[in-house]
Amino acid sequence: MSTIRKRSFDTLIIGAGGGGLRAALQLSQADARVAVVSKVFPTRSHTVAAQGGVN
């Protein structure tokens, strides 16, 4: 039987688009423990997939 590891974070960011990843980077540079949750692989996040739809 496998065991479940407990982890703790200072911040949980939902979404790995440009805004979510930028927030994660900024928080991690401030020594916060950050978790990012995304429904898709980061290279298919909405900012990348917009292809010109972001102003």
PAROTOR-468036 format. One record per atom (N, C-alpha, C, O, CB): residue number from 1; x, y, z. Coordinates in steps of 0.1 Angstrom, whole numbers, always signed. Glycine has a CB too. Example, Ala and Ser with C-alpha at 12.3 -4.5 7.8 and 13.67 -1.06 7.14 Angstrom:
tiro nr = 1 | px = +132 | py = -57 | pz = +78
tiro nr = 1 | px = +123 | py = -45 | pz = +78
tiro nr = 1 | px = +132 | py = -33 | pz = +78
tiro nr = 1 | px = +142 | py = -33 | pz = +85
tiro nr = 1 | px = +113 | py = -45 | pz = +90
tiro nr = 2 | px = +128 | py = -22 | pz = +71
tiro nr = 2 | px = +137 | py = -11 | pz = +71
tiro nr = 2 | px = +129 | py = +0 | pz = +79
tiro nr = 2 | px = +134 | py = +11 | pz = +80
tiro nr = 2 | px = +141 | py = -6 | pz = +57
end
This chain:
tiro nr = 1 | px = +8 | py = -12 | pz = +0
tiro nr = 1 | px = +0 | py = +0 | pz = +0
tiro nr = 1 | px = +9 | py = +12 | pz = +0
tiro nr = 1 | px = +19 | py = +13 | pz = +8
tiro nr = 1 | px = -10 | py = +0 | pz = +12
tiro nr = 2 | px = +6 | py = +22 | pz = -8
tiro nr = 2 | px = +14 | py = +34 | pz = -9
tiro nr = 2 | px = +9 | py = +44 | pz = +1
tiro nr = 2 | px = -3 | py = +44 | pz = +5
tiro nr = 2 | px = +13 | py = +40 | pz = -23
tiro nr = 3 | px = +18 | py = +53 | pz = +5
tiro nr = 3 | px = +14 | py = +63 | pz = +15
tiro nr = 3 | px = +12 | py = +76 | pz = +8
tiro nr = 3 | px = +18 | py = +79 | pz = -3
tiro nr = 3 | px = +25 | py = +64 | pz = +26
tiro nr = 4 | px = +4 | py = +85 | pz = +13
tiro nr = 4 | px = +1 | py = +98 | pz = +8
tiro nr = 4 | px = +10 | py = +108 | pz = +15
tiro nr = 4 | px = +10 | py = +109 | pz = +27
tiro nr = 4 | px = -14 | py = +102 | pz = +9
tiro nr = 5 | px = +18 | py = +115 | pz = +7
tiro nr = 5 | px = +27 | py = +125 | pz = +12
tiro nr = 5 | px = +19 | py = +138 | pz = +15
tiro nr = 5 | px = +11 | py = +143 | pz = +6
tiro nr = 5 | px = +39 | py = +128 | pz = +3
tiro nr = 6 | px = +21 | py = +144 | pz = +26
tiro nr = 6 | px = +15 | py = +157 | pz = +29
tiro nr = 6 | px = +25 | py = +168 | pz = +25
tiro nr = 6 | px = +37 | py = +167 | pz = +28
tiro nr = 6 | px = +11 | py = +158 | pz = +44
tiro nr = 7 | px = +20 | py = +178 | pz = +19
tiro nr = 7 | px = +28 | py = +189 | pz = +15
tiro nr = 7 | px = +21 | py = +202 | pz = +19
tiro nr = 7 | px = +9 | py = +203 | pz = +20
tiro nr = 7 | px = +31 | py = +189 | pz = +0
tiro nr = 8 | px = +29 | py = +212 | pz = +22
tiro nr = 8 | px = +22 | py = +225 | pz = +26
tiro nr = 8 | px = +28 | py = +236 | pz = +17
tiro nr = 8 | px = +40 | py = +236 | pz = +14
tiro nr = 8 | px = +25 | py = +228 | pz = +41
tiro nr = 9 | px = +20 | py = +245 | pz = +14
tiro nr = 9 | px = +24 | py = +257 | pz = +6
tiro nr = 9 | px = +19 | py = +269 | pz = +12
tiro nr = 9 | px = +9 | py = +269 | pz = +19
tiro nr = 9 | px = +19 | py = +255 | pz = -9
tiro nr = 10 | px = +25 | py = +280 | pz = +8
tiro nr = 10 | px = +21 | py = +293 | pz = +13
tiro nr = 10 | px = +9 | py = +298 | pz = +3
tiro nr = 10 | px = +0 | py = +305 | pz = +8
tiro nr = 10 | px = +32 | py = +303 | pz = +13
tiro nr = 11 | px = +10 | py = +294 | pz = -9
tiro nr = 11 | px = +1 | py = +299 | pz = -19
tiro nr = 11 | px = -2 | py = +288 | pz = -29
tiro nr = 11 | px = +6 | py = +280 | pz = -33
tiro nr = 11 | px = +7 | py = +311 | pz = -27
tiro nr = 12 | px = -15 | py = +287 | pz = -33
tiro nr = 12 | px = -20 | py = +278 | pz = -43
tiro nr = 12 | px = -25 | py = +287 | pz = -55
tiro nr = 12 | px = -34 | py = +295 | pz = -53
tiro nr = 12 | px = -31 | py = +268 | pz = -38
tiro nr = 13 | px = -19 | py = +285 | pz = -67
tiro nr = 13 | px = -24 | py = +293 | pz = -78
tiro nr = 13 | px = -31 | py = +283 | pz = -88
tiro nr = 13 | px = -26 | py = +273 | pz = -91
tiro nr = 13 | px = -11 | py = +299 | pz = -86
tiro nr = 14 | px = -43 | py = +287 | pz = -91
tiro nr = 14 | px = -51 | py = +279 | pz = -101
tiro nr = 14 | px = -49 | py = +285 | pz = -114
tiro nr = 14 | px = -53 | py = +297 | pz = -117
tiro nr = 14 | px = -66 | py = +279 | pz = -96
tiro nr = 15 | px = -43 | py = +278 | pz = -123
tiro nr = 15 | px = -41 | py = +282 | pz = -137
tiro nr = 15 | px = -27 | py = +285 | pz = -140
tiro nr = 15 | px = -20 | py = +292 | pz = -133
tiro nr = 15 | px = -50 | py = +295 | pz = -140
tiro nr = 16 | px = -22 | py = +279 | pz = -151
tiro nr = 16 | px = -8 | py = +280 | pz = -155
tiro nr = 16 | px = -6 | py = +289 | pz = -167
tiro nr = 16 | px = +3 | py = +286 | pz = -175
tiro nr = 16 | px = -1 | py = +267 | pz = -157
tiro nr = 17 | px = -15 | py = +298 | pz = -169
tiro nr = 17 | px = -14 | py = +308 | pz = -180
tiro nr = 17 | px = -3 | py = +318 | pz = -177
tiro nr = 17 | px = +4 | py = +316 | pz = -167
tiro nr = 17 | px = -27 | py = +315 | pz = -184
tiro nr = 18 | px = -2 | py = +328 | pz = -185
tiro nr = 18 | px = +8 | py = +338 | pz = -182
tiro nr = 18 | px = +7 | py = +345 | pz = -169
tiro nr = 18 | px = +17 | py = +347 | pz = -162
tiro nr = 18 | px = +8 | py = +349 | pz = -193
tiro nr = 19 | px = -5 | py = +348 | pz = -165
tiro nr = 19 | px = -7 | py = +355 | pz = -152
tiro nr = 19 | px = -4 | py = +345 | pz = -140
tiro nr = 19 | px = +3 | py = +350 | pz = -130
tiro nr = 19 | px = -21 | py = +359 | pz = -150
tiro nr = 20 | px = -8 | py = +333 | pz = -141
tiro nr = 20 | px = -6 | py = +323 | pz = -130
tiro nr = 20 | px = +9 | py = +320 | pz = -128
tiro nr = 20 | px = +14 | py = +320 | pz = -117
tiro nr = 20 | px = -13 | py = +311 | pz = -133
tiro nr = 21 | px = +16 | py = +318 | pz = -140
tiro nr = 21 | px = +30 | py = +315 | pz = -139
tiro nr = 21 | px = +38 | py = +327 | pz = -135
tiro nr = 21 | px = +48 | py = +326 | pz = -128
tiro nr = 21 | px = +35 | py = +310 | pz = -152
tiro nr = 22 | px = +34 | py = +339 | pz = -139
tiro nr = 22 | px = +41 | py = +351 | pz = -134
tiro nr = 22 | px = +40 | py = +353 | pz = -120
tiro nr = 22 | px = +49 | py = +357 | pz = -113
tiro nr = 22 | px = +36 | py = +364 | pz = -142
tiro nr = 23 | px = +28 | py = +351 | pz = -114
tiro nr = 23 | px = +25 | py = +352 | pz = -100
tiro nr = 23 | px = +34 | py = +342 | pz = -92
tiro nr = 23 | px = +39 | py = +345 | pz = -82
tiro nr = 23 | px = +10 | py = +350 | pz = -97
tiro nr = 24 | px = +34 | py = +330 | pz = -98
tiro nr = 24 | px = +42 | py = +319 | pz = -91
tiro nr = 24 | px = +57 | py = +323 | pz = -91
tiro nr = 24 | px = +64 | py = +321 | pz = -81
tiro nr = 24 | px = +40 | py = +306 | pz = -98
tiro nr = 25 | px = +62 | py = +328 | pz = -102
tiro nr = 25 | px = +76 | py = +332 | pz = -102
tiro nr = 25 | px = +79 | py = +343 | pz = -92
tiro nr = 25 | px = +89 | py = +342 | pz = -85
tiro nr = 25 | px = +80 | py = +337 | pz = -116
tiro nr = 26 | px = +70 | py = +353 | pz = -92
tiro nr = 26 | px = +72 | py = +365 | pz = -82
tiro nr = 26 | px = +72 | py = +360 | pz = -68
tiro nr = 26 | px = +80 | py = +364 | pz = -60
tiro nr = 26 | px = +62 | py = +375 | pz = -85
tiro nr = 27 | px = +62 | py = +351 | pz = -65
tiro nr = 27 | px = +61 | py = +346 | pz = -51
tiro nr = 27 | px = +73 | py = +338 | pz = -47
tiro nr = 27 | px = +78 | py = +338 | pz = -36
tiro nr = 27 | px = +48 | py = +339 | pz = -49
tiro nr = 28 | px = +77 | py = +329 | pz = -56
tiro nr = 28 | px = +89 | py = +320 | pz = -53
tiro nr = 28 | px = +101 | py = +328 | pz = -51
tiro nr = 28 | px = +110 | py = +324 | pz = -43
tiro nr = 28 | px = +91 | py = +310 | pz = -64
tiro nr = 29 | px = +103 | py = +339 | pz = -58
tiro nr = 29 | px = +115 | py = +348 | pz = -56
tiro nr = 29 | px = +114 | py = +355 | pz = -43
tiro nr = 29 | px = +124 | py = +359 | pz = -38
tiro nr = 29 | px = +115 | py = +358 | pz = -68
tiro nr = 30 | px = +102 | py = +356 | pz = -37
tiro nr = 30 | px = +101 | py = +361 | pz = -24
tiro nr = 30 | px = +101 | py = +350 | pz = -13
tiro nr = 30 | px = +97 | py = +352 | pz = -2
tiro nr = 30 | px = +87 | py = +369 | pz = -23
tiro nr = 31 | px = +106 | py = +338 | pz = -17
tiro nr = 31 | px = +108 | py = +327 | pz = -8
tiro nr = 31 | px = +95 | py = +321 | pz = -3
tiro nr = 31 | px = +94 | py = +314 | pz = +7
tiro nr = 31 | px = +116 | py = +331 | pz = +4
tiro nr = 32 | px = +84 | py = +322 | pz = -11
tiro nr = 32 | px = +71 | py = +316 | pz = -7
tiro nr = 32 | px = +71 | py = +302 | pz = -14
tiro nr = 32 | px = +77 | py = +300 | pz = -24
tiro nr = 32 | px = +59 | py = +324 | pz = -12
tiro nr = 33 | px = +65 | py = +293 | pz = -7
tiro nr = 33 | px = +63 | py = +279 | pz = -12
tiro nr = 33 | px = +50 | py = +279 | pz = -21
tiro nr = 33 | px = +39 | py = +282 | pz = -15
tiro nr = 33 | px = +63 | py = +268 | pz = -1
tiro nr = 34 | px = +51 | py = +277 | pz = -34
tiro nr = 34 | px = +40 | py = +279 | pz = -43
tiro nr = 34 | px = +37 | py = +266 | pz = -50
tiro nr = 34 | px = +46 | py = +259 | pz = -54
tiro nr = 34 | px = +44 | py = +290 | pz = -53
tiro nr = 35 | px = +24 | py = +264 | pz = -51
tiro nr = 35 | px = +19 | py = +252 | pz = -60
tiro nr = 35 | px = +10 | py = +258 | pz = -71
tiro nr = 35 | px = +2 | py = +267 | pz = -68
tiro nr = 35 | px = +11 | py = +242 | pz = -51
tiro nr = 36 | px = +12 | py = +253 | pz = -83
tiro nr = 36 | px = +4 | py = +258 | pz = -94
tiro nr = 36 | px = -3 | py = +246 | pz = -99
tiro nr = 36 | px = +2 | py = +235 | pz = -102
tiro nr = 36 | px = +13 | py = +264 | pz = -106
tiro nr = 37 | px = -17 | py = +247 | pz = -101
tiro nr = 37 | px = -25 | py = +237 | pz = -106
tiro nr = 37 | px = -31 | py = +241 | pz = -119
tiro nr = 37 | px = -36 | py = +252 | pz = -120
tiro nr = 37 | px = -37 | py = +233 | pz = -95
tiro nr = 38 | px = -30 | py = +232 | pz = -129
tiro nr = 38 | px = -35 | py = +235 | pz = -142
tiro nr = 38 | px = -43 | py = +223 | pz = -148
tiro nr = 38 | px = -40 | py = +212 | pz = -145
tiro nr = 38 | px = -24 | py = +239 | pz = -152
tiro nr = 39 | px = -53 | py = +226 | pz = -155
tiro nr = 39 | px = -61 | py = +215 | pz = -161
tiro nr = 39 | px = -54 | py = +210 | pz = -174
tiro nr = 39 | px = -58 | py = +199 | pz = -179
tiro nr = 39 | px = -75 | py = +220 | pz = -165
tiro nr = 40 | px = -44 | py = +217 | pz = -179
tiro nr = 40 | px = -37 | py = +212 | pz = -191
tiro nr = 40 | px = -22 | py = +214 | pz = -189
tiro nr = 40 | px = -18 | py = +220 | pz = -179
tiro nr = 40 | px = -42 | py = +221 | pz = -204
tiro nr = 41 | px = -14 | py = +207 | pz = -198
tiro nr = 41 | px = +0 | py = +208 | pz = -197
tiro nr = 41 | px = +4 | py = +223 | pz = -199
tiro nr = 41 | px = -2 | py = +229 | pz = -208
tiro nr = 41 | px = +7 | py = +199 | pz = -207
tiro nr = 42 | px = +14 | py = +228 | pz = -192
tiro nr = 42 | px = +17 | py = +242 | pz = -192
tiro nr = 42 | px = +19 | py = +248 | pz = -206
tiro nr = 42 | px = +16 | py = +260 | pz = -209
tiro nr = 42 | px = +29 | py = +245 | pz = -184
tiro nr = 43 | px = +25 | py = +240 | pz = -215
tiro nr = 43 | px = +27 | py = +246 | pz = -229
tiro nr = 43 | px = +14 | py = +248 | pz = -237
tiro nr = 43 | px = +14 | py = +254 | pz = -247
tiro nr = 43 | px = +36 | py = +236 | pz = -237
tiro nr = 44 | px = +3 | py = +242 | pz = -232
tiro nr = 44 | px = -10 | py = +245 | pz = -238
tiro nr = 44 | px = -19 | py = +254 | pz = -230
tiro nr = 44 | px = -31 | py = +254 | pz = -232
tiro nr = 44 | px = -17 | py = +231 | pz = -240
tiro nr = 45 | px = -13 | py = +261 | pz = -221
tiro nr = 45 | px = -21 | py = +270 | pz = -213
tiro nr = 45 | px = -27 | py = +281 | pz = -222
tiro nr = 45 | px = -22 | py = +284 | pz = -233
tiro nr = 45 | px = -12 | py = +277 | pz = -202
tiro nr = 46 | px = -37 | py = +288 | pz = -217
tiro nr = 46 | px = -45 | py = +297 | pz = -225
tiro nr = 46 | px = -37 | py = +308 | pz = -231
tiro nr = 46 | px = -40 | py = +312 | pz = -243
tiro nr = 46 | px = -56 | py = +302 | pz = -217
tiro nr = 47 | px = -27 | py = +314 | pz = -224
tiro nr = 47 | px = -20 | py = +325 | pz = -230
tiro nr = 47 | px = -12 | py = +321 | pz = -242
tiro nr = 47 | px = -12 | py = +328 | pz = -252
tiro nr = 47 | px = -10 | py = +331 | pz = -219
tiro nr = 48 | px = -6 | py = +309 | pz = -241
tiro nr = 48 | px = +1 | py = +304 | pz = -253
tiro nr = 48 | px = -8 | py = +300 | pz = -264
tiro nr = 48 | px = -5 | py = +303 | pz = -276
tiro nr = 48 | px = +10 | py = +292 | pz = -249
tiro nr = 49 | px = -19 | py = +294 | pz = -261
tiro nr = 49 | px = -29 | py = +289 | pz = -271
tiro nr = 49 | px = -36 | py = +301 | pz = -277
tiro nr = 49 | px = -43 | py = +299 | pz = -288
tiro nr = 49 | px = -38 | py = +280 | pz = -265
tiro nr = 50 | px = -36 | py = +313 | pz = -272
tiro nr = 50 | px = -44 | py = +324 | pz = -277
tiro nr = 50 | px = -39 | py = +328 | pz = -291
tiro nr = 50 | px = -47 | py = +333 | pz = -299
tiro nr = 50 | px = -44 | py = +336 | pz = -267
tiro nr = 51 | px = -26 | py = +328 | pz = -293
tiro nr = 51 | px = -20 | py = +331 | pz = -306
tiro nr = 51 | px = -25 | py = +344 | pz = -312
tiro nr = 51 | px = -31 | py = +344 | pz = -322
tiro nr = 51 | px = -22 | py = +320 | pz = -316
tiro nr = 52 | px = -22 | py = +355 | pz = -304
tiro nr = 52 | px = -26 | py = +368 | pz = -309
tiro nr = 52 | px = -39 | py = +373 | pz = -303
tiro nr = 52 | px = -42 | py = +385 | pz = -305
tiro nr = 52 | px = -28 | py = +367 | pz = -324
tiro nr = 53 | px = -45 | py = +365 | pz = -295
tiro nr = 53 | px = -57 | py = +370 | pz = -288
tiro nr = 53 | px = -55 | py = +378 | pz = -275
tiro nr = 53 | px = -64 | py = +382 | pz = -269
tiro nr = 53 | px = -66 | py = +358 | pz = -285
tiro nr = 54 | px = -42 | py = +379 | pz = -271
tiro nr = 54 | px = -39 | py = +387 | pz = -259
tiro nr = 54 | px = -34 | py = +400 | pz = -263
tiro nr = 54 | px = -25 | py = +401 | pz = -271
tiro nr = 54 | px = -28 | py = +379 | pz = -250
tiro nr = 55 | px = -40 | py = +411 | pz = -258
tiro nr = 55 | px = -36 | py = +424 | pz = -262
tiro nr = 55 | px = -26 | py = +430 | pz = -252
tiro nr = 55 | px = -21 | py = +441 | pz = -254
tiro nr = 55 | px = -48 | py = +434 | pz = -263
end
